[in-house]
Amino acid sequence: MIFQYQKTREANALISLSLIRPFGPPSPRGRRKKGAAMGRRFLGRGGGRDTGRGTRAAAGFFAQFALILLAFAGLAAHADPVIGQPAPAFSGKTADGKTLDLQSLKGKTVVLEWTNHECPFVKKHYDSGNIPELQKDAVAKGIVWLQVISSAPGKEGYVDGATAAKLNAQRGATPTNTILDPEGAVGRLYGAKTSPHLFIIDPQGTLVYKGGIDSIPSADKADIGKAENYVKSALGELAAGKKVSKDSTQPYGCTVKFSS
């Protein structure tokens, strides 16, 4: 298979990345002649009028290739955080209008909880008191519990600071603070996929847990008592100076409603 160059009215030479299949095997002599001609055209060595067109075509090809490499680099930059590695640093606006920097929390255990008050999976854990009880217990032990709301304006779960505070008061929720992330910068940085989706960072700033809140992915409150609470277990092991035994689990819930 070979690259095919196509001439159009709009441009003298454009690179076509479509692959073509020859109808039959060319003769060895034909292959040599065809290869030599393409080489001259690609490198701009064909003399006459083809020289400039070949050079421009080659430049266009390498420009497109460079763009592809940049796209892959962008994907790598947004790779999910790794357990045992430093947690991605961020600075975000809080519901009370202040700015919170993760670096300022060094020396404390931090829980990041992605939430969306309209999601039935989130309602399950708030209406039952499951997450509010975890928050209350954690904060009493000096753990920093941060809700993160990455819903974009106009999408499910989006709230302003005053509404976020009102919802927490109504539900008996007591997080240390709430990060408002309508642009989705923090959510994408952490690879947040669902509401809820939880991450635990140890006092040294290392990510030690990421995943779901428990082992039964349902919106039924009756399942809470039967499930293994991964977050509660992880915090207990961390407080005891142990390695988190189940440090990466499958999150479940509603997809995070990022901006397009």
C-alpha positions as CSV (number, residue, x, y, z in Angstrom):
1,M,0.0,0.0,0.0
2,I,1.3,3.5,-0.8
3,F,0.5,7.1,-0.1
4,Q,-1.4,8.7,-3.0
5,Y,-0.9,12.4,-4.0
6,Q,-3.9,14.0,-5.6
7,K,-4.0,17.2,-7.8
8,T,-7.1,19.5,-7.5
9,R,-8.2,22.8,-9.0
10,E,-7.8,24.5,-5.6
11,A,-4.2,23.4,-5.1
12,N,-1.5,22.0,-7.3
13,A,-0.6,19.2,-4.9
14,L,-2.2,17.9,-1.7
15,I,-1.3,14.9,0.3
16,S,-4.0,12.3,0.6
17,L,-3.7,10.0,3.6
18,S,-6.1,7.5,2.1
19,L,-4.5,4.2,1.4
20,I,-5.0,2.5,-2.0
21,R,-4.7,-1.1,-2.9
22,P,-3.3,-1.9,-6.4
23,F,-5.4,-4.1,-8.6
24,G,-2.5,-6.5,-9.3
25,P,1.1,-6.9,-8.4
26,P,3.2,-4.6,-10.6
27,S,6.4,-5.9,-12.2
28,P,9.7,-5.4,-10.3
29,R,10.7,-2.8,-13.0
30,G,7.4,-1.0,-12.6
31,R,7.8,-0.9,-8.8
32,R,11.3,0.6,-9.2
33,K,10.1,3.3,-11.6
34,K,7.1,4.1,-9.6
35,G,9.0,4.3,-6.3
36,A,11.7,6.5,-7.9
37,A,9.1,8.9,-9.3
38,M,7.3,9.2,-6.0
39,G,10.6,9.7,-4.1
40,R,11.5,12.6,-6.5
41,R,8.1,14.2,-6.1
42,F,8.0,13.8,-2.3
43,L,11.5,15.3,-1.8
44,G,11.1,17.9,-4.5
45,R,14.0,16.6,-6.7
46,G,12.0,15.9,-9.8
47,G,13.2,19.0,-11.6
48,G,10.9,21.3,-13.6
49,R,7.5,22.2,-12.3
50,D,7.2,19.3,-9.8
51,T,10.1,20.5,-7.6
52,G,8.2,23.2,-5.8
53,R,5.0,21.2,-5.5
54,G,6.8,18.2,-4.1
55,T,8.5,20.4,-1.4
56,R,5.2,22.0,-0.4
57,A,3.5,18.6,-0.3
58,A,6.3,17.2,2.0
59,A,6.0,20.2,4.2
60,G,2.2,19.8,4.5
61,F,2.6,16.1,5.4
62,F,5.1,16.8,8.2
63,A,2.9,19.6,9.5
64,Q,-0.1,17.3,9.7
65,F,2.1,14.6,11.4
66,A,3.3,17.2,14.0
67,L,-0.4,18.1,14.8
68,I,-1.1,14.4,15.4
69,L,1.8,14.2,17.8
70,L,0.6,17.2,19.7
71,A,-2.9,15.7,20.0
72,F,-1.4,12.6,21.6
73,A,0.7,14.7,23.9
74,G,-2.5,16.4,25.0
75,L,-4.1,13.1,25.8
76,A,-1.1,12.1,27.9
77,A,-1.2,15.4,29.8
78,H,-4.8,14.4,31.0
79,A,-3.9,10.9,31.9
80,D,-5.6,9.6,35.1
81,P,-3.6,10.2,38.4
82,V,-1.5,7.2,39.6
83,I,-1.8,5.6,43.0
84,G,1.5,6.0,44.9
85,Q,2.4,9.1,43.0
86,P,1.9,12.8,44.1
87,A,-1.7,13.9,43.7
88,P,-2.2,16.4,40.9
89,A,-1.9,20.0,42.3
90,F,-4.8,22.3,41.8
91,S,-6.2,25.6,43.0
92,G,-10.0,26.1,43.0
93,K,-12.8,28.5,43.9
94,T,-14.8,27.4,47.0
95,A,-18.5,27.9,47.7
96,D,-17.7,30.7,50.1
97,G,-15.9,32.7,47.4
98,K,-12.4,32.0,48.5
99,T,-9.6,30.2,46.7
100,L,-8.2,26.9,48.0
101,D,-4.8,25.5,47.0
102,L,-4.2,21.7,47.5
103,Q,-0.6,22.5,48.4
104,S,-1.8,24.4,51.5
105,L,-3.3,21.2,52.8
106,K,0.1,19.3,52.9
107,G,0.4,17.5,56.2
108,K,-3.3,16.5,56.3
109,T,-5.3,13.7,54.8
110,V,-7.6,15.0,52.1
111,V,-10.7,13.4,50.6
112,L,-12.0,14.6,47.2
113,E,-15.6,13.7,46.6
114,W,-17.1,14.4,43.1
115,T,-20.8,15.1,43.6
116,N,-24.0,16.1,41.8
117,H,-27.1,16.6,43.9
118,E,-29.5,15.6,41.1
119,C,-27.9,12.2,40.5
120,P,-29.9,9.3,42.0
121,F,-26.7,7.6,43.0
122,V,-25.6,10.6,45.0
123,K,-29.1,11.0,46.5
124,K,-28.9,7.4,47.7
125,H,-25.8,8.1,49.8
126,Y,-27.0,11.5,51.0
127,D,-30.7,10.8,51.7
128,S,-29.6,7.7,53.7
129,G,-27.1,9.7,55.7
130,N,-24.2,7.5,54.5
131,I,-22.0,10.3,53.0
132,P,-22.9,12.9,55.7
133,E,-21.9,10.4,58.4
134,L,-18.6,9.7,56.7
135,Q,-17.9,13.4,56.3
136,K,-18.7,14.1,60.0
137,D,-16.5,11.3,61.2
138,A,-13.6,12.3,58.9
139,V,-13.7,16.0,59.7
140,A,-13.8,15.2,63.5
141,K,-10.5,13.4,63.0
142,G,-8.9,16.3,61.3
143,I,-9.4,15.0,57.7
144,V,-10.1,17.6,55.1
145,W,-13.2,16.6,53.1
146,L,-13.7,18.5,49.9
147,Q,-16.8,18.1,47.7
148,V,-16.0,18.9,44.0
149,I,-18.8,20.0,41.6
150,S,-17.6,19.8,38.0
151,S,-21.1,20.2,36.4
152,A,-21.0,22.9,33.7
153,P,-23.5,25.7,33.6
154,G,-26.9,24.6,32.3
155,K,-26.1,20.9,33.0
156,E,-27.4,18.6,35.7
157,G,-25.9,19.3,39.1
158,Y,-24.6,22.8,38.3
159,V,-24.9,25.1,41.3
160,D,-23.5,28.4,42.6
161,G,-21.8,28.8,46.0
162,A,-25.0,29.8,47.8
163,T,-27.0,26.9,46.5
164,A,-24.2,24.4,47.3
165,A,-24.2,25.7,50.9
166,K,-28.0,25.5,51.1
167,L,-28.1,21.9,49.8
168,N,-25.5,20.8,52.4
169,A,-27.5,22.4,55.2
170,Q,-30.6,20.7,54.1
171,R,-28.9,17.3,53.8
172,G,-26.9,17.5,57.0
173,A,-23.7,17.4,55.0
174,T,-20.6,18.7,56.7
175,P,-17.7,18.7,54.2
176,T,-14.8,21.0,55.1
177,N,-15.5,22.9,51.9
178,T,-16.9,22.7,48.4
179,I,-14.9,23.3,45.3
180,L,-16.8,24.8,42.4
181,D,-15.3,23.6,39.1
182,P,-17.7,24.6,36.3
183,E,-15.0,24.6,33.7
184,G,-14.1,21.0,34.6
185,A,-10.4,21.7,35.1
186,V,-10.0,19.9,38.4
187,G,-12.3,17.1,37.3
188,R,-10.4,16.4,34.1
189,L,-7.1,16.7,36.0
190,Y,-8.2,13.8,38.2
191,G,-10.0,11.9,35.6
192,A,-13.2,12.1,37.5
193,K,-15.8,9.9,35.8
194,T,-18.8,9.6,38.0
195,S,-20.7,11.2,40.8
196,P,-19.8,10.0,43.3
197,H,-16.1,9.4,42.6
198,L,-13.7,9.6,45.5
199,F,-10.0,10.2,45.9
200,I,-7.9,10.1,49.1
201,I,-4.6,11.9,49.5
202,D,-2.3,11.2,52.4
203,P,-0.5,13.8,54.5
204,Q,2.6,13.6,52.3
205,G,0.5,14.6,49.3
206,T,0.5,11.1,47.7
207,L,-2.6,9.6,46.1
208,V,-3.5,6.5,48.1
209,Y,-7.1,5.7,46.9
210,K,-9.3,6.4,43.9
211,G,-12.6,4.8,43.0
212,G,-16.1,4.1,44.2
213,I,-17.6,4.7,47.6
214,D,-18.6,1.1,48.1
215,S,-18.8,-2.4,46.5
216,I,-22.5,-2.4,45.3
217,P,-23.1,-0.2,42.2
218,S,-26.8,0.6,42.7
219,A,-29.1,3.5,43.5
220,D,-30.9,1.5,46.1
221,K,-30.4,2.7,49.7
222,A,-31.1,-0.9,50.9
223,D,-27.8,-2.0,49.4
224,I,-25.7,0.3,51.6
225,G,-25.7,-2.0,54.6
226,K,-24.7,-5.0,52.5
227,A,-21.8,-3.2,50.7
228,E,-18.2,-2.9,51.7
229,N,-17.5,0.8,52.2
230,Y,-14.2,1.3,50.4
231,V,-13.7,4.9,51.6
232,K,-14.3,4.1,55.2
233,S,-11.9,1.1,55.1
234,A,-9.2,3.2,53.3
235,L,-9.3,6.0,55.8
236,G,-9.2,3.5,58.7
237,E,-6.1,1.7,57.3
238,L,-4.4,5.0,56.6
239,A,-5.0,6.2,60.2
240,A,-3.5,3.0,61.4
241,G,-0.4,3.5,59.4
242,K,-1.2,0.7,57.0
243,K,-1.1,0.6,53.2
244,V,-4.6,0.9,51.7
245,S,-5.4,-2.7,50.7
246,K,-7.9,-1.8,48.0
247,D,-6.4,1.4,46.6
248,S,-8.2,1.4,43.2
249,T,-11.8,0.4,42.7
250,Q,-14.5,0.9,40.1
251,P,-16.4,4.1,40.6
252,Y,-20.2,4.1,39.8
253,G,-22.8,6.8,39.5
254,C,-23.9,9.4,37.0
255,T,-21.3,10.6,34.5
256,V,-19.7,13.9,35.4
257,K,-21.4,16.7,33.4
258,F,-18.4,18.4,32.0
259,S,-18.6,21.4,29.6
260,S,-18.4,20.3,25.9
